[in-house]
Amino acid sequence: EGCEKRWARNTLSAMPHYPDEIEYSDKYSDAAYEYRHVILTKPAAKEAWKLSGGAKRTLQEAEWRGLGVQQSRGWVHYEIHRPEPHILLFRRPLGTDPTTGQAPHAPAA
């Protein structure tokens, strides 16, 4: 394989993937939370960058909904993955009611 082809392949694979429409991962979970990630379009990612002060803070629900992210209630943008700030990471407690966004109550001690 020639140098040019290797360079092109490596350069293209290192560039962020911006979908034409916002993309949603399948949900995945651990013992406490369910998670999903959302890949923003380029215009939405630019707006998220502005809203977050350059990926310095997570977005509030009204902010990420304002970008066009559509998902059931109870999700919280909990972390910024700095190498890929156009990918929003969400979580909510297991058992959260998707209609109300209410997390299940811990049993009384």
ABEGO torsion letter per residue (X at the ends): XBAAAAAAAAAAAABBBBBABBBBBBBBBBAABBBBBBBBBAAAAAAAAAAAGGGABBBBAAAAAAAGBBBBBGBBBABBBAABAABBBBBBBBGBBAAAGBBBBBBBX
